[in-house]
Amino acid sequence: MFLNAGNEEIRKKDIIGIFDLDTATVSKKTRDFLAAAEKSGQVNLLTYDLPRSFILTIEDDKQKIYLSQYSAGTLLARAEEIY
């Protein structure tokens, strides 16, 4: 199963967590984590709009982060849909 997160579909089994950027980035540790991930090329931008959430995944034993224009609540609702 896949999660439509914007311009890309992400395998649900690879998702570790879905986080709201406004609340998650209050913590310096989270900001440092995202900065380090971006520096190492692990961040994928799924929108040219202002991102509202990020999705942390492990794909083929590699960490990836997707920035999405959708809210964390919207992505969680989509992830729970059964087709």
C-alpha positions as CSV (number, residue, x, y, z in Angstrom):
1,M,0.0,0.0,0.0
2,F,1.1,3.5,-0.7
3,L,0.5,7.0,0.8
4,N,0.0,9.8,-1.6
5,A,2.1,12.6,0.0
6,G,2.0,15.1,-2.8
7,N,4.1,14.6,-5.9
8,E,5.1,11.2,-4.8
9,E,3.7,8.0,-3.3
10,I,5.5,6.5,-0.3
11,R,5.2,2.8,0.7
12,K,3.3,2.7,4.0
13,K,5.6,0.0,5.4
14,D,8.6,2.3,5.1
15,I,7.0,5.1,7.2
16,I,8.5,5.6,10.7
17,G,6.5,8.7,11.5
18,I,4.5,11.7,10.2
19,F,5.3,15.0,11.9
20,D,3.8,18.5,11.9
21,L,6.6,21.0,11.0
22,D,5.1,23.8,13.2
23,T,5.1,21.8,16.4
24,A,8.0,19.4,15.8
25,T,10.5,22.2,14.9
26,V,10.0,23.9,18.2
27,S,12.7,21.5,19.6
28,K,16.3,22.4,18.7
29,K,17.0,18.7,18.4
30,T,14.5,18.3,15.7
31,R,15.8,21.3,13.8
32,D,19.3,20.0,14.1
33,F,18.1,16.5,12.9
34,L,16.4,18.0,9.8
35,A,19.4,20.3,9.1
36,A,21.8,17.3,9.2
37,A,19.5,15.2,7.0
38,E,19.2,18.0,4.5
39,K,23.0,18.5,4.5
40,S,23.5,14.7,3.8
41,G,21.0,14.7,0.9
42,Q,18.3,12.7,2.7
43,V,15.5,15.3,2.4
44,N,13.1,15.2,-0.6
45,L,10.9,18.2,-1.2
46,L,7.4,17.1,-2.5
47,T,6.1,20.6,-3.1
48,Y,7.1,24.1,-4.1
49,D,4.6,25.4,-1.6
50,L,5.4,26.0,2.1
51,P,5.8,22.5,3.6
52,R,3.5,21.7,6.5
53,S,4.7,18.3,7.5
54,F,7.5,15.8,7.1
55,I,7.5,12.0,6.8
56,L,10.4,10.0,8.1
57,T,11.0,6.7,6.3
58,I,13.5,3.9,6.2
59,E,13.9,2.7,2.6
60,D,16.4,-0.1,1.8
61,D,18.1,0.5,5.1
62,K,18.5,4.3,4.3
63,Q,16.8,7.1,6.1
64,K,14.8,9.5,3.9
65,I,12.7,12.5,4.8
66,Y,9.9,13.9,2.7
67,L,8.6,17.4,3.1
68,S,4.9,17.7,2.2
69,Q,2.5,20.5,1.7
70,Y,-0.2,18.5,3.4
71,S,-0.9,18.7,7.1
72,A,0.2,15.8,9.3
73,G,-3.5,15.2,10.1
74,T,-4.4,14.8,6.4
75,L,-1.5,12.5,5.8
76,L,-2.5,10.3,8.8
77,A,-6.0,10.1,7.5
78,R,-4.8,9.1,4.1
79,A,-2.5,6.5,5.7
80,E,-5.4,4.9,7.6
81,E,-7.6,4.6,4.4
82,I,-8.2,1.0,3.3
83,Y,-8.7,0.4,-0.4
